[in-house]
Amino acid sequence: MKLKRNERIGAIVKILTEHPNKTFTLSYFTEKFNTAKSTLSEDVMLVKSVFERMKLGRVITIPGASGGVRYIPDVSKDEVYNFLQTISKKIQSEDRVLPGGFLYLIDIIYDPDIVASIGNIFASVIDYTNVDYLVTIETKGIPMALMTAKAMNIPLLIIRKNSKISEGSSLGITYVSGTSGTVQTMSLPRRNIKEGSRVILIDDFMRGGGTLKGMHDLMKEFKVEVAATGVLISTTKPEEKMIDNYFSLLELDEQSVKNKVWPNEKIINKISENLNL
């Protein structure tokens, strides 16, 4: 069945945006739409032009026999700042403070639209070139990590706090929580990850950094390189964390009256740097 140009363009946009960072050959589209490559090339250039003008991300065309087209979900500095400001205001609500000083975040980090935006931001500030896996720890960070993995088009691995029989032999370590100082365990199935891989670590919240330090240590046991670490919220205290060189989207002052939260300026600046490359 032959499609009109506007129908083809609509389909191309849907396919590319639903599969970010995945390269589609022109042959894929010609077979799908029963259309000549020259016609498809014009369609792709129209899509590319609209995305650039509307700042909807980048459509990259790759020349050559093995080339094609792929969509990269870049976000602008203003989009990131406004989004993080909106999330900050939600978090600062007084009724979010739970007994023990914990913050209620479930409605935010389990919201599909919010975590999809978070994933796009992480994909815009973290270099995932030659990265093999994205790794998180159960359970609250999983939706955010999944959306980040989708935006980067890399597999997601989940570290367990308790190993599962159904996952086979696992490698586990003990680590010390940076907040409570208690000793806990984490593990990952041996068959999940190959020695010499490169990974990105993602978590939802960090105070002292004990959990992320444990994740780093577990990766060392697998002889895996950590390329980058990202966290949604990091607290201002303690100032000295158990890990260095991490990306935090929001900063939280737990000692303020209303748990003041604000966008991390380093992230905003990083977005600007990447857009100027």
Beta strands, then each sheet from edge to edge (+ up, - down):
strand 1: 58-62
strand 2: 68-72
strand 3: 133-137
strand 4: 156-159
strand 5: 170-176
strand 6: 183-189
strand 7: 198-206
strand 8: 225-235
strand 9: 247-253
strand 10: 260-263
sheet 1: 1+ 2-
sheet 2: 4+ 3+ 7+ 8+ 9+ 10-
sheet 3: 5+ 6-
end
